[in-house]
Amino acid sequence: MASFRDLLNQTKAQIREVDTATADQTRHADGAVLLDVREPDEYEQGAVPGALHIPRGNLESNIEGRVPDRSTPLLVMCAGGVRSAFAAKTLAELGYTDVVSIAGGFNRWKDEGRDWSTPQTLTPEQRNRYQRHLLLPEVGIEGQLKLLDAKVLLLGAGGLGSPAALYLAAAGVGTLGIVDMDVVDESNLQRQILHNMDRIGDRKVDSAKKTLTAINPDVNVVTHDLRLNADNVIEILSQYDVVVDGADNFPSRYLLNDAALKTDTIVVHGSIFRFEGQATVFKPYDGPCYRCLIPEPPPADLAPSCAEAGVLGVLPGIIGSIQALEAIKVILDLGDSLSGRLLAYDSLEQSFRTFKVNRDPACPACSLDPADIVIAEYDELCMPHVTAPPSA
């Protein structure tokens, strides 16, 4: 019967090993991944910056989701070079073609004075709260830390903003900004689930903050009790990574669009009308913008507000939840976002349709250099303001 030492020697004979100096140099090559297979308590004591952490016991189930390209150069590290050797053999058996084990592991790396740091990690309470996220290889601890570091602005604490805010807070998005200058009215409660009867007459941003902090104390809720306008939109957007657009009027949507182009801020757009809703994602200069989709607002009689035409109460819950999902996908760089696609939902047919949206090369906004877009108040035509061309 083979001993552990026999198995280790047999394994090392079937893999490639490199010393720490070679690994330190190789890890900076394009596409190379330093894979740390130590246990979480070891990793939390110190790690190589930028290393991908997958504990050895989770390697087989997680690696394909974290490193889908099997030609990726992998440098596998453990504490002393034993677990990394077995891990390298397993990776080769899984079809990874460029795998090496780092001899001496992290202990030798640290002793030689090479670059390392104490990584940011989750508290025990956060591990428990977000454990369903941590089980997803595409999220894991690193993804949850990204969510906790993210800053998302919600334009409106109403029908769309309510479900979006609830799910973003529950997911652990670290900072949620809310722009709204309205107060809670009883007619809101049919769909605006952030609020309740006890909050009627309260400022919506204050009501929203109470609800969200009660759901998740990890979340820092920043209230902006004001109307988004030309004087404040750039300053406010500059504080956030992503905007969830729950605006219910065209001037606000066009203002947000043009300001997002100037600040390079991704916008997750949603809209609802009676029994139908739409959602899409606008990535500045990497896809269409709102003006590409709707170059100019329709006549008022063809686009009445929800207050005029009504809306099924559950509908904003569906669209707002989709907006929250798209925001999380943007933060984590997961899957395919709705950029360049318009998702249309019909609640009466219970159907979803997706339409391709192309960037307009003649768009009056995103065809311009950001510096040429002037942020100003819009009239009913919502046409963009641009800098005047230099005089001859």
SULLINRA-V42337 format. One line per field, one symbol per residue. ss: DSSP state (a for helix, b for strand, c for the rest). A space follows every 50 residues. Layout:
BEGIN
ss=???
END
This chain:
BEGIN
ss=cccaaaaaaaaaaacbbbcaaaaaaaccccccbbbbcccaaaaaacbccc cbbccaaaaaaaaaaacccccccbbbbcccccaaaaaaaaaaacccccbb bbccaaaaaaacccccbccccccaaaaaacaaaacccccaaaaaaaaaac bbbbbcccaaaaaaaaaaaaacccbbbbbcccbccaaaaaccccccaaac ccbaaaaaaaaaaaaccccbbbbbccccccccaaaaaccccbbbbcccca aaaaaaaaaaaaaccbbbbbbbbbcbbbbbbbcccccccaaaacccccca aacccaaaacbcccaaaaaaaaaaaaaaaaaaccccccbcbbbbbbcccc bbbbbbcccccccccccccaaabbccccccccccbbcccccc
END
